[in-house]
Amino acid sequence: MKMLIPHTELFSVFRKGLRNGNWYRLDNWEKAFYKATMLYAKLKNRVMNPKVVSIILKIIEKLKETPYLRALKNGLEKAKAMFSFCETNGVFGWCPRLREWLKTPAYIIWLGFNSLHKL
């Protein structure tokens, strides 16, 4: 199945990325590649090259990312690190509720938002 991305989708994702601030988080080469692809798609009406489409889809994923998803990713990473640290150092022996907290979605989100504010 050939994947293609129309110019309208590229442009709408670009505008959303500008509004939510994710455009400014991209590297310079990602911005340049995205703009060049948008220009090409404007001329040809779509992008069909599989290699270009795969790169653009990764950039689109970054542009569509919300603060909640960033917090969830950071929270999961932090919870995994805390879980392995507590398991190796025997913390769960004297604080068994921590094991439950590290599996609770609300606590994971809280960890993620706290780590976002420290960046």
ABEGO torsion letter per residue (X at the ends): XBBBBBAAAAAAAAAAAAAAGAAAABBAAAAAAAAAAAAAAAAAGBBABAAAAAAAAAAAAAAABBAAAAAAAAAAAAAAAAAAAAAAAGAAAABAAAAAAAABAAAAAAAAAAAAAAX
